[in-house]
Amino acid sequence: MQAVILAGGKGTRLRPLTVYTPKPIVPVANRPFLQYQIDILRKAEVLDITLSLSYQPDKIEMLLGDGSDLGVNLKCITEPNPLGTAGAYRYAADQIRETTVVFNGDVLTDIDIAKLIEQHRSRGATATIVLTPVEDPSRYGLVETAEDGQILRFLEKPKPEELASLGINTINAGIYILEPEVLDMIEYEVNTSFEYDVFPKLLAEKKPFFAYIMDGEYWRDIGTPESYLEAHQDIMGGKVAGLEHMTADYESATAASIDSVSIIGEDCNIKPNARIINSVLGKNVVVEEKAVIENSVIWSHTRVAAGAEIDGAIIGRSCHIGRNAVVGPDTVLGDKTQLTDYTKV
């Protein structure tokens, strides 16, 4: 069993956070994001993993290495030019002749891959696509299935008036199990999409094409700042199975207040009367006297000066938040941002 993680996106929707940090390794609860997907694959004993890269590949390779520290065999392949989702899979998996798990590189989930593989094999499927139900189907393209799980059709984002009659709320979750014959359907080094090219061809040729519909498993696309922040709230809230709070050694004054769910990175320094509420602090963050950080994510090496207030924000790496500055909800500050004293954003 092999796996390919499609991790070549530029992370445009996550900017400015991804200007210097490729989206696949943005920190999530103080770990590079891809490590969560690698963990899930390793638990299912899928140990041979290929990363399909494009944007700043050297940074990803340098951080993850050959995967030995993570208990897997990791190989990195860089696209020569943008090839689309299926084209990138074809290029990265060119020599693979066995069943392959394919992950989009921006999906945070606690799905049991072993269970997914078992279902794929028991049905004799050529391809299995994971679907997840959503509360607001009007925002997505939808996938319709038969009672036995076979894929019937893919629907473009429906108009609001069409939704009630459709009765469908399942969308593509960006996780697939594919047999080698799917690889053979994709031209080498040609820009090709799973959604618009490969999946319709599977249906047209009446291949055994099934859905695995999530039921209670966690799923989130972390590709926007809003969703990235919500993912952290979900982790701290215990909504992602198997993800325990990361513990680290840090320095905190006895008069500082840190709640039980916040995640504090290694070598942080939290001064007297500072308050940390429902937040994640990266490595070497300094929080000075009477500063308040709430519902936020602070990347490593940032300093929050005395009396500053941060609520519902994402602060990049090596920033400085001045004295008594106020950073409000939905604010996203890129790396090395400097806010002067008393600034309000």
Secondary structure by P-SEA (a helix, b strand, c coil): cbbbbccccccccccccccccccccccccccccaaaaaaaaaaacccbbbbbcccaaaaaaaaaccccccccbbbbbbbcccccaaaaaaaaacccccbbbbbcccccccccaaaaaaaaaaacccbbbbbbbbccccccbbbbbccccccccccccccccccccccccccccccccccaaaaaacccccccccccccaaaaaaacccccccccccbbbbccccaaaaaaaaaaaaacccccccbbbbbbbbcccbbbccccccccbbbbcccbbbcccccccbbbbcccbbbccccccccbbbccbbbbccbbbccbbbbcccbbbcccccccccccccccccc
